[in-house]
């Protein structure tokens, strides 16, 4: 299994004219292909659905979380097995994951391939449309709670302390699930911000913890439409971002009653939708 970080040689150049050779740790970035094994006309077939550049680790969660965000699966019962693919006469590189669907799950490979595109900046990116979210998610996340301003501001340092790979490399995004008392329940890291969220959602799905009602998700970067979409589909009613939201992210959050927080700092933050959950 590839490691999430790698030690490389580097030369530090300083403004005083000096240089120093050093060892620097960087985030590993490798391709992962997601394949879906499903029934078609009574026979088992395999469809390649996406390739993403990701940080190795939690690959099964990443594959399952991505398929959940695209509406292919809804619960752990929709998945029969998840495994690495072993190609005959080739060494195992842990870069292909097979997700086998239950016989009762209908899978449209052609439709999914039209919707999905990839980006090295974020990972596997899905459909950026309000109509699509409405189609696959008819209900709003449940969020019958209110949290204090001090609690939200405290989350920044908690996330930083929990990012063990970021602390070594400075090059990984993170998504964290938090309860209403401010406790971190799970954290996932990846070079792609969408991948980090998919790993987190996949983790929750495989443990049977979806929908994640009355929970908060904290992301280390900006709040894009796709991240709000993934939160909505996972039933998470509050998304807090260290960075800025996009206009479409705000629109989707408003439509689904998600509290969207941006520019989280240790003493302030901005609220863009459903502020009633913050006191």
Beta strands, then each sheet from edge to edge (+ up, - down):
strand 1: 5-13
strand 2: 19-27
strand 3: 30-40
strand 4: 43-54
strand 5: 79-84
strand 6: 96-101
strand 7: 117-119
strand 8: 123-125
strand 9: 173-178
strand 10: 184-190
strand 11: 216-219
strand 12: 238-241
strand 13: 259-262
strand 14: 270-273
sheet 1: 1+ 2-
sheet 2: 4+ 3- 6- 5+
sheet 3: 7+ 8-
sheet 4: 10+ 9- 11+ 12+ 13+ 14-
end
